[in-house]
Amino acid sequence: MFYEEVPEGPPDPIFGLSDAFNADVRVNKVNLVIGIYKNERLESELLSTVRAAKQAILEEDGAADYLPIDGSKAFLEQVGGLLFGEALWGASKGRIYAAQTVGGTSALRIGAEFCSAFVGKKFAVSNPTWPNHRQVFEKTGVVETYSYYSQRERRFDLSAMLSGLKALEPKTVVLLQGACHNPTGCDPTADEWAEIAKTMRERQLMPFFDVAYQGFGRGIEEDAAQVRHFTKEGLECLVAYSCSKNFSLYCQRVGVLFAVAPDAAVKQRVGSQIKRVIRTSYSNPPAHGARIVQHILGGPMRRDWRREVDAMRGRISEMRNELVRKLALRCRGKNFDYLLPHQGMFSFIDLEKRQVARLIEEFGIYLPDSGRINVAGLNSKNIDDVVEGLGSVLE
């Protein structure tokens, strides 16, 4: 009686493809869809440091009380130091509010609701971007786009981005991806980030960083440089941080929302309103994943964890380089060097939708119709099949 008029919702563009992959009975199928790091065996296993930390905190999980609304203070201290750097965090945390969230998506959603109430109801995301960015911000306001990627030159386009930012109204909330841009893999340089910060200050635009892949691009410190630059320059901003990838804590849903304010008094007011949003959303966050991260970052495991992140980044880079090398041999006369500067798990391959459809239907190679691939879905056993499929559809 009550649900008769509810229409069927469209499938998620990413998870829907993954469901189709799982239903495919072909033996040599390849999943290049979802942004999960896979090892050489194509397993999404826990990092060894995370596994050891889980054992170490086993008794802590016996506690039955709630965390505070904004989460574990010790966890937030550790992640704050990781993102902002210990020196900047120590000097600036008096004006940076931090709240533990249910993964990075929840940090985006909480931040969007806060901005809609107190900053503005206009949001802008890059074209292209992760599909869920638009869906999250559409829940709280009007979403526009700004240019980011040049299809013709196959690279990040600073000039087009700056022009797009200058066309936005003051107090528009602008979503920026901190590193390892999803879906293009193309990141601005340090000098380009400085230009972006300058333009956003002049145009009175609100930066909202999504930092989901710290350590997967150039390194732990390098991938946080843009957030640190904006903070040092005194820009007010929000940062949604995810521990899913760099701590392999996908199902534990561990994230943080940081709000960089001009001073401690404003920080206090901002924090009070963010806590109100959290209270009516999920009341308070889960403890287990946060305790794992806190244990790793706060003790001797930290060095081993960084080595594991370095190894993941190295495997991704190795697979991307091997893909370019093999594609060049398979597709004589075509240049794939534009893929080499890409950072993180994702890369755009210059494909048309009909070519992507052929890859799925004829070769069992699954990827979104944008041509974005998860490079971590490649390994030594399937890369030749992927190259052969790509070569066939590109002929």
C-alpha positions in Angstrom: 0.0 0.0 0.0 2.7 2.5 1.0 5.5 1.5 -1.4 3.5 0.8 -4.6 4.6 4.0 -6.3 8.3 3.6 -5.5 10.2 3.4 -8.8 13.3 1.2 -9.4 16.5 3.1 -8.6 19.2 3.1 -11.2 22.2 0.9 -10.4 25.3 2.5 -9.1 27.7 3.1 -12.0 30.6 1.5 -10.3 29.1 -1.2 -8.0 26.6 -2.1 -10.7 29.5 -3.0 -13.0 31.1 -5.0 -10.3 27.9 -7.0 -9.8 27.9 -7.7 -13.5 31.5 -8.8 -13.3 30.7 -11.2 -10.4 27.9 -12.7 -12.5 30.1 -13.3 -15.5 31.1 -17.0 -15.7 34.1 -16.5 -18.0 37.4 -17.8 -16.5 39.7 -15.0 -17.8 37.5 -12.0 -16.9 39.3 -9.0 -15.5 37.9 -6.4 -13.0 39.3 -2.9 -13.6 36.3 -1.2 -12.0 36.2 -0.6 -8.3 38.9 1.5 -6.5 40.3 -1.2 -4.3 44.0 -2.0 -4.1 44.8 -5.6 -5.1 48.1 -7.4 -4.7 49.8 -9.4 -7.4 47.4 -12.3 -6.6 44.5 -9.8 -7.0 43.5 -10.2 -3.4 42.4 -7.2 -1.3 44.2 -8.5 1.8 44.8 -6.6 5.1 48.2 -5.0 5.4 50.4 -7.0 7.8 50.6 -4.0 10.1 46.8 -3.7 10.2 46.5 -7.4 11.0 49.0 -7.1 13.8 47.3 -4.0 15.2 44.0 -5.8 15.2 45.5 -8.5 17.4 47.1 -5.9 19.7 43.9 -4.0 20.4 41.7 -7.1 20.8 41.0 -6.4 24.4 40.3 -2.7 23.8 37.3 -3.8 21.7 35.8 -5.3 24.8 34.7 -1.8 25.9 31.0 -1.3 25.4 30.6 2.5 25.8 30.1 5.1 23.0 32.8 7.2 21.5 32.2 11.0 21.7 30.1 12.4 18.9 33.2 13.5 17.0 35.2 10.3 17.8 38.5 9.3 19.3 40.7 12.2 20.2 43.8 10.1 20.1 42.9 8.8 16.6 42.3 12.3 15.4 45.6 13.5 16.7 47.5 10.8 14.8 45.7 11.3 11.5 46.0 15.1 11.9 49.7 14.8 12.2 49.9 12.4 9.2 47.9 14.7 6.9 49.1 18.2 8.0 52.6 17.1 9.0 53.6 17.1 12.7 55.1 20.6 12.7 52.1 22.3 10.9 49.6 20.3 12.9 51.3 21.3 16.1 51.3 24.9 15.2 47.8 25.0 13.6 45.6 22.5 15.4 44.3 25.2 17.7 42.3 26.4 14.6 41.6 23.0 13.0 38.5 21.1 14.1 38.5 17.3 13.5 35.7 14.8 13.6 35.9 11.1 13.1 33.5 9.9 10.4 32.1 6.7 8.9 34.6 6.6 6.0 35.5 9.3 3.6 32.1 9.5 2.0 30.5 10.3 5.3 33.0 13.1 5.8 32.0 14.5 2.4 28.3 14.2 3.3 28.7 15.8 6.8 30.8 18.6 5.3 28.3 19.2 2.5 25.4 19.5 5.0 27.4 21.9 7.2 28.3 24.0 4.1 24.8 24.1 2.9 23.6 25.5 6.2 26.5 28.0 6.9 28.6 28.7 3.8 26.4 28.3 0.7 24.2 25.9 -1.3 26.3 26.0 -4.4 28.9 23.3 -5.0 31.3 22.7 -7.9 33.1 19.5 -8.8 35.7 18.8 -11.5 34.7 17.5 -14.9 35.2 14.6 -14.7 35.1 13.4 -11.1 34.1 10.4 -9.0 30.4 9.8 -9.8 29.5 9.8 -6.1 30.8 13.3 -5.6 27.9 14.8 -7.5 25.4 12.6 -5.8 26.6 13.5 -2.4 26.5 17.3 -3.0 23.1 17.1 -4.8 21.6 16.1 -1.5 22.4 19.5 0.0 22.6 22.0 -2.9 23.1 22.8 -6.6 26.1 21.2 -8.3 28.1 22.8 -11.1 31.3 21.7 -12.8 34.6 23.2 -13.6 36.9 22.1 -16.4 39.8 19.9 -15.2 41.0 17.5 -18.0 41.9 18.2 -21.6 40.7 15.3 -23.7 42.6 16.6 -26.7 45.9 16.9 -24.8 45.2 14.1 -22.4 46.4 16.0 -19.3 45.3 18.2 -16.5 44.4 21.7 -17.9 45.3 24.4 -15.5 44.1 27.3 -17.7 40.7 25.8 -18.2 40.3 25.0 -14.5 41.2 28.6 -13.5 38.8 30.0 -16.0 36.1 27.7 -14.6 36.8 28.8 -11.0 36.7 32.5 -11.9 33.2 32.0 -13.3 31.9 30.6 -10.0 30.0 32.8 -7.6 31.7 33.8 -4.3 31.1 31.3 -1.5 30.7 28.4 -3.9 32.1 25.2 -2.3 34.7 23.7 -4.6 35.5 20.0 -4.4 39.3 19.5 -4.9 40.9 16.0 -5.0 44.1 16.2 -3.0 46.1 13.6 -4.9 45.6 10.7 -7.3 42.6 12.3 -9.1 39.7 10.0 -9.6 39.1 9.2 -12.5 41.9 10.7 -14.6 45.1 10.1 -12.5 46.2 13.6 -13.4 47.3 15.9 -10.6 48.3 19.6 -10.6 52.0 20.4 -9.8 53.0 22.3 -6.7 53.2 25.5 -8.7 49.7 24.8 -10.2 48.3 24.2 -6.8 49.7 27.6 -5.7 47.8 29.2 -8.6 44.6 27.4 -7.7 44.9 28.6 -4.1 45.5 32.2 -5.2 42.5 32.1 -7.5 40.2 30.6 -4.8 41.2 33.3 -2.3 40.6 36.1 -4.8 37.3 34.7 -5.9 36.2 33.9 -2.3 35.6 30.2 -3.0 35.5 27.6 -0.3 38.0 24.7 -0.8 36.7 21.2 0.1 39.5 18.6 -0.3 38.8 14.9 -0.7 41.9 13.1 0.4 41.3 9.4 -0.3 44.7 8.1 -1.4 47.5 9.6 0.7 50.7 7.7 -0.1 49.4 6.2 -3.4 50.7 9.1 -5.6 54.2 10.3 -4.9 54.5 9.5 -1.2 52.9 10.2 2.2 54.4 13.7 2.5 54.1 14.7 -1.2 50.4 13.7 -1.4 49.5 16.0 1.4 51.4 19.1 0.1 48.4 20.9 -1.4 46.4 20.7 1.9 49.4 21.9 3.8 49.9 24.8 1.3 46.3 26.0 1.6 46.6 25.8 5.4 49.9 27.7 5.6 48.4 30.3 3.3 45.6 30.8 5.8 42.7 29.7 3.6 39.6 28.3 5.4 38.8 24.9 4.0 37.3 21.5 4.7 39.1 18.2 4.2 37.4 14.8 3.9 40.0 12.1 4.7 39.7 8.3 4.1 41.7 5.5 5.7 40.2 2.9 3.4 43.0 2.6 0.8 46.2 3.4 2.7 45.3 1.3 5.7 43.3 -1.4 3.8 40.3 -0.6 6.0 37.6 -0.6 3.4 34.9 -2.4 5.4 35.7 -0.8 8.7 34.8 2.7 7.3 37.3 5.0 8.9 37.5 8.6 8.0 37.9 12.2 9.3 36.4 15.6 8.5 38.8 18.4 9.2 37.7 22.1 9.2 40.5 24.6 9.0 39.3 27.8 10.6 40.9 31.3 11.0 41.2 31.0 14.7 40.2 29.0 17.8 37.0 30.9 18.4 35.7 30.1 14.9 36.9 26.6 15.2 34.8 26.1 18.3 31.6 27.3 16.6 32.3 25.3 13.5 32.9 22.2 15.5 29.7 22.6 17.5 27.6 22.7 14.3 29.4 19.8 12.7 28.7 17.7 15.8 25.0 18.6 15.5 25.0 17.2 11.9 26.8 14.0 13.1 24.3 13.6 16.0 21.4 13.5 13.6 23.1 11.3 11.1 24.7 8.4 12.9 25.2 9.8 16.5 28.8 8.7 16.9 31.3 6.7 14.9 32.5 3.1 15.4 35.7 2.5 17.4 37.4 -0.6 15.9 39.0 0.8 12.7 40.0 4.0 14.4 41.8 2.1 17.2 43.7 0.1 14.5 44.9 3.3 12.8 45.7 5.0 16.2 47.8 2.0 17.3 49.8 1.9 14.0 50.5 5.6 13.8 51.2 6.0 17.5 53.9 3.4 17.9 56.7 1.4 16.3 54.5 -0.1 13.6 54.3 3.3 11.9 57.6 2.7 10.0 56.5 -0.7 8.8 53.2 0.7 7.7 54.9 3.3 5.6 57.0 0.6 3.9 53.8 -1.3 3.1 52.3 1.9 1.6 55.4 2.4 -0.4 55.2 -1.2 -1.7 51.6 -0.7 -2.8 52.5 2.5 -4.6 55.4 0.8 -6.3 53.3 -2.1 -7.6 50.8 0.3 -9.1 53.6 2.2 -10.8 55.1 -1.0 -12.1 51.8 -2.2 -13.5 51.2 1.2 -15.2 54.7 1.2 -16.8 54.3 -2.3 -17.9 50.9 -1.6 -19.5 52.3 1.3 -21.4 55.3 -0.8 -22.6 53.1 -3.7 -23.8 50.5 -1.4 -25.4 53.3 0.3 -27.4 54.4 -3.1 -28.7 50.9 -4.3 -29.5 49.6 -1.0 -31.0 52.4 0.1 -33.4 52.1 3.8 -34.2 50.0 4.7 -31.2 51.5 6.6 -28.3 50.5 5.7 -24.7 53.1 7.8 -22.9 50.4 10.1 -21.6 49.6 7.4 -19.1 53.1 7.5 -17.5 52.7 10.7 -15.4 49.4 9.5 -13.9 49.3 9.1 -10.1 47.5 6.5 -8.0 45.3 3.6 -8.9 43.4 5.3 -11.8 44.2 6.1 -15.3 42.1 7.4 -18.2 42.6 5.4 -21.4 41.4 7.2 -24.6 38.4 5.0 -25.4 35.0 5.5 -26.8 31.9 4.0 -25.1 31.4 1.5 -27.9 35.0 0.3 -27.4 34.4 -0.1 -23.7 31.3 -2.1 -24.5 33.3 -4.4 -26.7 35.9 -4.9 -24.0 33.2 -6.1 -21.6 31.2 -8.2 -24.1 34.0 -9.8 -26.2 36.9 -10.0 -23.7 35.4 -9.9 -20.2 37.4 -6.8 -19.3 35.3 -4.7 -17.1 35.7 -0.9 -16.7 33.4 2.1 -16.6 32.4 3.6 -20.0 34.6 6.6 -19.3 37.6 4.5 -20.0 38.9 4.8 -16.5 40.8 1.7 -15.3 42.0 0.6 -11.9 45.6 -0.1 -12.5 45.8 -2.2 -9.3 43.5 -4.7 -11.0 46.3 -5.7 -13.3 48.9 -8.4 -12.6 51.5 -10.4 -14.4 48.8 -13.1 -15.4 46.1 -10.9 -16.8 48.0 -7.9 -18.3 48.6 -9.6 -21.6 44.9 -10.4 -22.0 44.1 -6.7 -21.2 46.6 -5.5 -23.7 45.2 -7.8 -26.4 41.7 -6.7 -25.7 42.7 -3.0 -25.8 44.7 -3.5 -28.9 41.7 -5.2 -30.7 39.2 -2.4 -29.9 41.7 0.3 -30.8 42.5 -1.1 -34.2 
